[in-house]
Amino acid sequence: MKHIGENVVRIEAEALRALADRIAGPMAKAFNQAVELLYGCGGRVVVTGMGKSGIIARKIAATLSSTGTPALFMHPVEAVHGDLGMVVRGDVVVALSASGETEEILRLLATLKRLQVPLIAFTCDELGGNSAGKNARATQTSTLAAAADVALDCSVAKEACSLGLAPTASTTTMLALGDALAMALAEKRGFQEEDFANLHPGGKLGKRLARVESLMHTGEAVPRVTPKTKMPDVIYEMSRKKLGVTAVVEGERLVGVISDGDLRRLLEKRGKDALDLTAAQCMTKNPKTIAAQEFAASALALMEEKKITSLAVVDGKGKLHGIVHLHDLWGTEMM
């Protein structure tokens, strides 16, 4: 049985290699035209497919949406019973059909043409020159490919199914082609890590890409004293706010911090005389700080590098906005 599994993977890998060669060669023009069409879309990308191709279409729509291209999946059967109303002028439709003759999808063509909605087709036609639109129609064989503004070739030498019936290698190439378009679009849009974080606020990815501002303590939860505050009151403030540190501020500007470690070292050195000192005499000047817009991962890295458990959060003018503690990062799954 292991040989069957191995052969399936090898057949699908070969199909992907052939797809990559087409994108780099004869299908390059069509692929680039598809990217430009999607990039210029003023509405949404509507992805549709039936059966196994429909499952792939759902994934492609999800990948596009999560990488900066608004997209949705439209079931072709539901579409002819009312859901086609979700497609409006300004959208782009991406239709997946291995045969290019899927009846449920062909029913949509008249409406798409009436709405003047551009159509990108993924089919398993061997499209010869792999050009886009009218220039390629002499070599396009399926109805869907012939009707498309851009037709992309997902053809495979054979399916990985021993009977040659179950969609396997063909759906793998469709999935990879969808990923290729999505990543090319993301690159063209200048999609950055922070954009990804904004679109993934939940789950492990969202936690790992959380911003300091979403985790820091703010307002009354922030321990703060003035430079003239006596040490007994400093200790009280630190104990009351339970962050193991207090900010020392003049007005709203951070001028120093006092941590539990600073207190221990001070008591070891000065004994009870330390209680007669002020915050200004005991604080660490020019402490390590971070901006609210930085990633939580950056805060963690700085804490680990400096062997500290808290960071003051300030703006470009040194105004104190909050404090982020090591404990606040435990739930981010970075640790």
N, C-alpha and C positions, 0 to 999 in steps of 0.2 A: 504493500500500500504506500510505502514511503516514496516509491518511484513514481506513483501517480501524482502525489503531492509535488514532488520535485518537477515533474514534467509540466504541471499546471503553471507553476511559478516561472519556469523557463519560457513557456509559450507566451505568457503575459509580459515577461521582461523583454522578449524579442519584439512584441507588438509595440511596447513603449519606445524601444530603440528605433524602430522604423518610424514612429510618430515624430520623435525628436529629429530624425534625418529629414523628414518632410518639412517640419517647421523651419529648419535651417536651410532648406533648399527649395523645392518646387512650391511649397505652401507658404513660404515666407511672406509673399505679397498679400495673400488672403488673410494670413494671421495678423499682419500689421494693420490691414484695413479693418478687421474686426476690433482690434484694440482702439483704433481711432474712432470708430463708430460708437463704441461703448464709452469712450472718454468724453465724446461730445454729447452724450445723452443728457437732455435737460430734465427728463423725468426719471423713471425707474427702469431697471432691467427686469423684464418678466421672463422667467425661465420655465419651459414646459417640456413635458415628456410623458410617455405612457409606460406602465409596467416597470421593468428594471431601469429603463432609461429615465423614467420619472423619478425614481429614487436618486439616481445620479444628479438629475436636474435640481432636486431639493438641496442636495449638498452644495452644488455650484452656486445656487442662490444664497445659501448661508455663508459661503466663503466670500462671495462678492460683498455682501452686506457688512461682514466683519472686517473687511479691509478697505472700507471707504467708498464703495459703490452701492448705493441703495438698490436692493433687488428683492424680488419675491418669487415664490413658486406658484404657478397656475396649473391646476389639473385640467387637462384638455377636455375631459368629459363634463366636469363641472362648468367649464368655460362655455360650452354650447348650451348650457342650461342657466345662463345668467352671469357667471363669473367673468365672462369676457368684458363685462362693463368695467373691470379693474384696469383694462388696457386703454390708455388715452394717447392722443397725439403728443409726441414728445418722448414717448417711451421707446425702448428697443426690446424686441422679443428674440430670445434664444431658444430654438426648438431642437430637441434631441430625438432622433429616430434612426435606428440602425439601418432599416430598410429604406427609409425615406418615403415610405408609402403608408405609414400609420394612419388609418382612416380618421381616427379621432383628432389628429393634428391637422390633416389636410382640410378638415371642415373649418378650421380657423382662418385659412388663407384668404378667403374672400373678404372677411371683415378686416383683417390686418391690412390688406391692400386698400380697402376703402378708407381706413383711418390714416393711410400713408405712414404706417409704423414700420421702420426698418426691421428686416428679419435676418438673423444669423442662424444657419443650419449646421448641426453636427450630424453627419450621416456616414454610413460605411460604404458609400459610393467610392469607387476609385476615380477621382476627378481629374485625371490627366494632368493638365497644367496647373491645377489648383489655384486658378485665378478667382477673383470675386465678381459676382454679378453677371451682367450680360456677356462679358468677354469669355466666360467659361462655359456658357450654356451648350455649346456644341459638344462638349465632352461629358456633361452632367447627365446622369441616367435617371435619377429618381425625380419624382414630382416635387418633393420638398426642396431638394437641392436646386432644381431648376427655378423655383419660385423665390429663392433666397437672394438677398442683396449680397451676402457673403456666405459662401458654402465652404465648410471646413471638413477635411477628409479624416475620418476615424477608422478607415478600413483596416482589417487585420488579415494576415495570411490564413489563419484558422482560429476558431474558438478553442479554448482550453478544455471544453467539455468533450469527452471521448466520442459522443454521439454527434457533436457539431451543432447542438441545438440550444443549450443553455447559454445565454449571454454571459460571457466571462471576459475574454480578452477585449471584446468590443466595448463593454462598459468600463473596463479599466482605462482604455485609451480616452473615452469620453471624459472620465473623471480627471485624468491627467491634463487633458486639453483645457478643461474648465479651470483647473488650478493654474495652468500656464497663462491663460488670459487674465485671471484675477491678479496674479503676481505682477504681470506686465503693467496692468492698470495701476496697481498700488505704487509701483516704481514711478510711473509717469505722473501720478498725482503728488509725488513727494511724500507718501504716507510714512509717518514716523512712529517711533515707539510710543510717544505720548498720545498719538491719535489712536493707536491700538488700545492703550490703557483706557481712554475715554469710552471706547466702544465695548469694553469688557470689564464693567465694574463689579461683576459677581464672579464667583468661582475662583479656582486657584490662580488663573491668569490675572484676574482683577486684583486679587490680594497681593500677588507678587509685584504688580505694577501700581500699587496704591501710592498716592501722594502723601507727603508729610502732613499737609493741611487737613487731610481726612482722618489722621490718627492723633494729632497733637492735642494736648490739653490747652484750653483757652479760657478767657474771662476769669471768673472767681476761682477756677480750679488751678490757676497758675500761682505758685508761691512767689511772692515778691516782697522785697524790703528796700529801704533807702540806704544810702551809704552811711547815714548817721544812726541807723537802728542798732541798739545794743544787742549783744550776743544772746542774752536770754530770750529776747523777742524773736531773734533770728531762728533760734532752736524751736521755739513755739510754732512759728510759721511753717518750718520744715516738717515738724511732726503733724501739724494739722492738715497739711495738703498731701502728705504721704508720697512724695515723689523722690525723696532722698536728696533733694537739691532745692535751692531757692535762687531766683534771679535777684540781682541788685540793680536797681534802676534809678535814674535821675529823670523825673517826669515819666516819659514812656521809653526813654533810651536805655538800652542795656549797657551797664558799665562793668559788670562782673557777675560771677556766680560763686555760691558757697555750697559744697557738697558734703555728704556724710563723711567722705574720706578726708576732706579739709578739716572738718570738726575733730575727727579722731587724731589727726596729726597735730592740730593746734593744742588739744588737751594734753597730749603726750609731752609737748614742748613747754607749755605755759601753765599747765595745771588749772586750778580754779581761777587764777588770774585772767584766764582767757575770757571769762564772763564779763570782765570790765571793758573789753574792747568793743569797737564798732564793726559793722559789716565792712566798711571801707578798709579797715585794718586787716581783715581776715580773708577777703574775697580773692578769687583768682581773676586777675585782670585779663582782658582780651581772650575770653574763653572761646572754645570752638562752637560755631553756630552753623545753622543751615537755613535755607530759604523754604518757605511753605510750599513752593511749587516743585521742589525736588522730589525724586522718587524715594519711597521709604527704604528701598534697597541701598540708596546712597547714604542715608542716615545710619543704617546698620553697618555699612562698611566703615564709616567714619568712627563710629563707636568702637568697633573692633580694633581699628588701627590705633586709636588713642587710649583704648582700655578704659572707657568711661561708660556710664549707663544712662546719661541724659544729654540732650542737646537743646539749647535755647534756639527758638525759631524767630528770626528777625528779617526785616526787609532791608533794602539797599541802604537805608539811612540809619540802620541800627535800632529801629523801633521794635520793641518786643511784641511778638504776636502769640507766642505760646511756648510750650515745652513738650518735646517728644521723649518718651522714656523707652528703655529697652523692652519693658513688659508690653508696651503698646505694639511692638513688632512681632510678638510671639504668635499672634493669630494670623499673620500674613503668610505663613507656610514658607518663609524664607529661612527659618531656623531649624 
